[in-house]
Amino acid sequence: MERFLKDKSTDIKMSSLKNMHIFLQEISMEKRTTFIKYIVSTFDEAGKAEWRLKQVLAQNLGNYSTLFEAQTVYSEFIPMFLKFCSDNVS
């Protein structure tokens, strides 16, 4: 999964993100937390040019929030949610 998320192809990265919540359900919490950086960095790097990636992230934020501890949701995903609220494209 990490290899797919690091891929330069937007389509590969997007396909990985669409199903990442299913993958994350199957791995331990310790390993699960290593994938937060990919979620956050994809959002930060997407900008306006990659609105499809941001759409996939926005659609899965609810799924991610059930997979991580409350503190992680508050520190990582709530700020992302608030940015989506003010994003013209989202």
Secondary structure by P-SEA (a helix, b strand, c coil): cccccccccaaaaaaaaacaaaaaaaccaaaaaaaaaaaaaaaaacccccaaaaaaaaacaaaaaaaccaaaaaaccaaaaaaaaacccc
